[in-house]
Amino acid sequence: ECRSKHDTPSLFPHSRGILTALKDQGIQTAIASKSPTPHIATTFLDKLNITSMFAAKVC
């Protein structure tokens, strides 16, 4: 559980490869978070450099 923008997020193994493969095949994906601190969720997506992989984002 991450509580601060200063925490270091990580992805599960192979997640980046799966997201990249889906995007390369034209399959649109979306991401949602039930976080009470959406600014932290958005910061983590940016830190992971995966924001552009999603057609829609709801945080």
Secondary structure, DSSP 8 states (H G I E B T S, - for coil): ---STTS-----TTHHHHHHHHHHTT---EEE---S-HHHHHHHHHHHT-GGG-SEEE-
